[in-house]
């Protein structure tokens, strides 16, 4: 039964499922609701699968920019006083939320401090480690971005206003030390910031498949966009000598290019595009190796601990927060960023040693049980909620 003293407003741009942010919103809302919170959702716009979220929340509302206070007033009349902000597009909505609720904001990605969102330079594709600056970021972005297949202009002053909102005293939550350090370099006070690790459900040991005798199954889960590095993984697959098949679970605007690249690399039936699935557990359970070949600086890399929770070892590039859970030689292989030959070598090493894969998978499962469970997430979140409510 919901505890009326712990009512919480989730605020997110999209009501529905598109990528990792929306999955995180749904999973955490369900976990907190199961722990006794009354959980309300406020969204900017619905997606095609919006109805699925009506079952996740106790109540849901859509924000109307023409009547900005209407939904917020209704929510406050329901007794909600604390907001948990995720990814929203409207700075006006953020201002209204800050004015009406004690607010914590979870920073999922680089939107607050990068006009290009991806935190890497457009031509050289090198990761950027510089703090946000109006002139520098405007030149880097070209003041245009791609949105829903078309180009639109960027208002850099409005966009960087979001960073000022984070600096204004909002309680900020991040998934990794890496993201904490990035935000500190952008002027967000460390004293107002906490690390809140995501969680993954650990499957019983018996859920791992027995030796199947066929080609090793390599798994990529994620959006098929440039930052996730599927193209780098495909180029590495061309160099892999061991018998294996890559299963790609996800979709995105780079899928046609990825399919064409797979054909050019001569991979043929060594790559299977599985499409998007709302549940990926069966793919993790059957995989021998999970690959996280990200080009961009991953704020955390949730798919990695999802793989480890299923006892599946991970190979991945050492970018962003990945090295905080992918321990080289223990639960997988950590590869120098962008090193395609190194990635291929890591995959070959694990293909050749089922015993090593099993040991790494067991270590990964143990790590998740120690640090990334639902229970540990709820405890840490409740500490943050109670601290904010007391303030």
C-alpha positions in Angstrom: 0.0 0.0 0.0 1.4 3.4 -0.9 2.8 5.5 1.9 1.1 8.9 1.7 4.2 10.6 3.3 6.2 9.4 0.3 4.5 10.7 -2.8 6.7 11.4 -5.8 6.3 13.1 -9.2 8.3 11.7 -12.1 8.8 14.4 -14.8 9.9 13.2 -18.3 9.6 14.5 -21.9 8.2 11.3 -23.5 5.3 9.2 -22.2 6.2 5.9 -23.7 9.3 4.0 -24.7 12.1 5.1 -27.1 15.4 4.4 -25.4 17.3 3.9 -22.2 15.9 7.0 -20.5 12.3 5.8 -20.9 13.2 2.3 -19.7 14.9 3.8 -16.6 11.9 5.9 -15.8 9.5 3.0 -16.0 11.8 0.6 -14.1 12.5 3.0 -11.3 8.8 4.0 -11.0 7.8 0.4 -10.7 10.5 -0.3 -8.1 9.6 2.7 -6.0 5.9 2.0 -6.3 6.5 -1.6 -5.1 8.4 -0.1 -2.1 5.3 1.9 -1.0 5.7 5.2 -2.8 2.8 6.9 -4.5 4.2 7.6 -8.0 2.7 10.2 -10.4 3.9 10.9 -13.9 4.0 14.2 -15.7 5.0 14.2 -19.4 5.4 16.6 -22.2 4.2 14.4 -25.0 2.8 10.9 -25.6 4.4 8.2 -27.7 2.6 5.5 -29.7 3.0 3.1 -26.7 2.1 5.7 -24.1 -0.7 3.5 -22.7 1.8 1.1 -21.3 2.9 3.7 -18.8 -0.6 4.1 -17.3 0.0 0.8 -15.6 3.3 1.8 -14.2 2.2 5.0 -12.4 -0.6 5.6 -9.9 -1.6 8.5 -12.1 -0.3 10.3 -15.2 -0.7 13.8 -16.6 0.3 15.6 -19.8 1.8 19.1 -19.5 0.1 21.8 -21.6 2.4 24.7 -22.4 -0.7 26.9 -23.1 -1.9 26.3 -19.5 1.4 25.6 -17.7 0.1 25.5 -14.2 -3.0 23.3 -14.7 -1.4 19.9 -14.4 1.0 21.0 -11.7 -1.8 22.5 -9.5 -3.8 19.2 -9.8 -0.7 17.2 -8.8 -0.1 19.5 -5.8 -3.7 19.1 -4.7 -3.0 15.4 -4.6 -0.4 15.9 -1.9 2.8 15.5 -4.0 5.6 17.8 -2.9 8.8 16.2 -4.3 9.6 15.9 -8.0 12.1 13.6 -9.7 13.1 15.2 -13.0 14.5 13.1 -15.9 14.9 14.2 -19.5 12.7 17.2 -20.5 12.9 19.5 -23.5 11.1 22.6 -22.1 13.1 24.9 -19.9 9.7 26.5 -19.0 8.4 23.3 -17.6 11.6 22.9 -15.5 11.0 26.4 -14.1 7.5 25.6 -13.2 8.5 22.3 -11.5 11.3 24.1 -9.6 8.8 26.7 -8.4 6.2 24.1 -7.2 8.2 21.2 -5.8 11.3 20.2 -3.9 13.2 18.8 -6.9 15.9 16.3 -7.6 17.1 15.9 -11.2 18.7 12.7 -12.5 21.2 13.5 -15.3 21.0 10.7 -17.8 23.3 12.1 -20.5 25.2 15.1 -21.8 22.3 17.3 -22.8 22.8 19.8 -20.0 26.4 20.7 -21.0 26.7 19.8 -24.7 24.7 21.4 -27.5 25.3 18.4 -29.7 24.2 16.0 -26.9 26.9 13.5 -27.7 30.0 15.1 -26.0 32.3 14.4 -28.9 33.5 16.6 -31.8 31.6 16.2 -35.0 34.3 15.8 -37.6 37.2 14.1 -35.8 34.7 12.1 -33.6 37.0 12.6 -30.6 35.4 12.8 -27.2 35.2 16.3 -25.7 36.3 16.8 -22.2 35.9 20.6 -22.1 33.3 22.3 -19.9 30.4 24.0 -21.6 31.0 27.5 -23.1 28.6 29.6 -25.1 31.0 30.5 -27.9 32.9 27.2 -28.1 29.8 25.0 -28.0 28.0 27.2 -30.5 30.9 26.8 -33.0 31.1 23.1 -32.4 27.4 22.5 -32.9 27.0 24.8 -35.9 23.8 25.8 -34.1 21.8 23.1 -35.8 20.8 19.6 -34.8 18.9 16.7 -36.3 15.5 16.0 -34.8 13.0 13.4 -36.0 14.8 13.2 -39.4 15.1 16.9 -40.1 17.4 19.8 -39.1 16.4 22.5 -36.6 18.1 25.5 -35.2 19.6 25.5 -31.7 19.1 28.4 -29.3 22.3 28.1 -27.2 21.3 30.6 -24.6 18.1 28.7 -23.9 19.8 25.3 -24.0 22.6 26.3 -21.5 19.9 27.8 -19.3 19.3 24.2 -18.3 22.8 24.0 -16.9 22.2 27.1 -14.9 19.1 25.4 -13.5 21.2 22.5 -12.3 23.6 25.0 -10.6 20.7 26.8 -8.8 20.4 24.4 -5.9 18.6 21.4 -7.4 19.5 18.1 -5.8 21.4 16.3 -8.6 21.7 12.6 -9.0 24.1 10.8 -11.4 24.8 7.2 -12.1 28.6 7.3 -12.0 31.7 9.1 -10.7 32.5 10.0 -14.3 29.2 12.0 -14.6 29.8 13.6 -11.2 33.2 14.9 -12.3 31.8 16.2 -15.6 29.1 18.2 -13.8 31.6 19.5 -11.2 33.7 20.8 -14.1 30.6 22.5 -15.4 30.0 24.4 -12.1 27.5 22.1 -10.4 28.4 21.9 -6.7 29.6 18.5 -5.5 27.8 19.1 -2.2 24.5 19.1 -4.0 25.2 15.9 -6.0 25.0 12.1 -5.2 25.7 9.0 -7.1 22.6 6.8 -7.5 23.5 3.6 -9.3 20.9 2.0 -11.6 19.8 -1.6 -10.9 19.4 -4.8 -12.7 17.5 -8.0 -11.8 19.7 -10.9 -11.2 18.5 -14.2 -12.7 19.2 -17.5 -11.0 22.3 -19.4 -12.0 20.2 -22.0 -13.7 19.0 -19.4 -16.2 22.3 -19.6 -18.1 22.1 -22.0 -21.0 24.2 -25.1 -21.2 26.9 -25.3 -23.8 25.1 -25.1 -27.1 27.8 -26.4 -29.4 27.1 -23.9 -32.2 28.7 -20.5 -33.0 29.2 -18.2 -30.0 26.5 -15.7 -29.6 27.7 -12.1 -29.4 25.0 -9.6 -28.3 24.6 -5.8 -28.9 21.7 -4.1 -27.2 21.0 -0.4 -27.7 19.9 2.3 -30.1 21.5 2.0 -33.5 23.0 5.4 -33.6 26.5 6.6 -34.1 27.3 7.2 -30.5 26.6 3.6 -29.5 29.3 2.4 -31.9 27.7 -0.5 -33.7 29.7 0.4 -36.7 32.9 -0.1 -34.7 31.7 -3.5 -33.6 30.8 -4.6 -37.1 34.3 -3.7 -38.3 35.7 -5.7 -35.4 33.5 -8.6 -36.3 35.3 -8.7 -39.7 38.5 -9.4 -37.8 37.2 -12.0 -35.4 38.5 -15.4 -36.3 36.3 -17.5 -34.0 33.0 -19.0 -35.0 30.3 -16.5 -33.8 27.1 -14.7 -34.7 26.3 -11.1 -33.7 22.7 -10.5 -32.6 21.7 -6.8 -32.7 18.8 -5.9 -30.5 17.5 -2.4 -31.1 16.6 0.1 -33.7 17.6 3.7 -34.6 18.3 6.1 -37.4 21.6 4.3 -38.2 20.1 0.9 -39.0 20.2 1.2 -42.8 23.9 2.2 -42.7 24.7 -0.6 -40.3 23.1 -3.2 -42.5 25.0 -1.8 -45.5 28.2 -1.9 -43.5 27.6 -5.5 -42.5 27.2 -6.4 -46.1 30.3 -4.5 -47.2 32.3 -6.3 -44.4 31.2 -9.6 -45.8 29.5 -10.7 -42.6 26.5 -12.2 -44.3 24.6 -14.5 -41.8 27.1 -13.7 -39.1 24.9 -10.7 -38.1 21.2 -10.9 -37.2 19.2 -7.7 -36.8 16.6 -8.6 -34.2 14.8 -5.3 -34.1 13.5 -3.6 -30.9 12.1 -5.6 -28.0 10.5 -4.3 -24.8 12.1 -7.2 -22.9 15.7 -8.2 -23.6 16.1 -10.8 -20.9 15.9 -13.8 -23.3 18.7 -12.3 -25.4 21.0 -11.8 -22.5 20.2 -15.3 -21.2 21.2 -16.9 -24.5 24.3 -14.7 -25.2 27.9 -15.9 -24.6 29.4 -12.4 -24.8 27.8 -8.9 -24.6 29.5 -6.1 -26.4 29.4 -2.4 -25.4 31.4 -0.7 -28.2 30.3 2.9 -27.4 31.9 5.8 -29.2 30.5 8.4 -26.9 31.3 8.8 -23.2 28.6 6.6 -21.6 27.3 8.2 -18.5 27.1 4.7 -17.1 26.2 2.0 -19.6 23.2 0.2 -18.1 23.2 -2.6 -20.7 26.5 -3.8 -19.3 25.2 -4.5 -15.8 22.0 -6.0 -17.4 24.3 -8.5 -19.2 26.3 -9.2 -16.0 23.1 -9.8 -14.1 22.4 -12.6 -16.5 25.9 -14.1 -15.9 27.1 -12.9 -19.3 30.7 -11.4 -19.6 31.1 -8.0 -21.3 33.7 -6.6 -23.8 33.6 -2.9 -24.2 35.5 0.3 -24.8 36.9 2.2 -21.7 34.8 5.4 -22.2 32.8 7.4 -19.7 31.5 5.4 -16.7 32.0 1.9 -18.3 35.2 1.3 -16.4 33.4 1.7 -13.1 31.6 -1.6 -13.5 33.6 -3.4 -16.3 36.7 -4.7 -14.5 39.2 -5.9 -17.0 40.0 -9.6 -16.7 37.4 -10.1 -13.9 33.9 -9.8 -15.4 35.0 -9.0 -19.0 37.5 -7.3 -21.1 38.0 -3.5 -21.2 39.5 -2.2 -24.4 41.2 1.1 -25.3 38.6 3.5 -26.8 38.0 3.0 -30.5 40.6 0.1 -30.8 38.8 -2.1 -33.3 41.6 -4.7 -33.4 41.6 -4.8 -29.6 37.9 -5.4 -29.5 38.2 -8.2 -32.0 41.0 -9.7 -30.0 38.9 -9.6 -26.8 36.0 -11.3 -28.5 38.3 -14.0 -29.9 39.9 -14.6 -26.4 36.5 -15.2 -24.9 35.2 -17.3 -27.8 38.2 -19.6 -27.3 37.7 -20.1 -23.6 34.2 -21.1 -22.4 35.6 -21.7 -18.9 36.9 -18.1 -18.7 33.6 -16.8 -20.0 31.8 -18.7 -17.2 34.1 -17.4 -14.5 33.8 -13.8 -15.7 30.0 -14.2 -15.9 29.9 -15.5 -12.3 32.0 -12.5 -11.1 29.7 -10.1 -13.0 26.6 -11.6 -11.4 28.3 -11.2 -7.9 29.1 -7.6 -8.6 25.4 -6.9 -9.5 24.3 -8.7 -6.4 26.6 -6.5 -4.2 26.1 -3.1 -5.8 23.3 -2.9 -8.4 20.2 -4.6 -6.9 16.7 -3.1 -6.7 16.9 -3.1 -2.9 20.1 -1.1 -2.8 18.6 1.4 -5.3 15.4 1.9 -3.2 17.5 2.4 0.0 19.7 5.0 -1.6 16.8 6.8 -3.3 14.8 6.9 0.0 17.8 8.5 1.7 17.8 11.3 -1.0 14.0 11.7 -0.8 14.0 12.0 2.9 16.8 14.5 2.9 15.1 16.6 0.3 11.7 16.4 2.1 13.4 17.5 5.3 15.0 20.5 3.6 
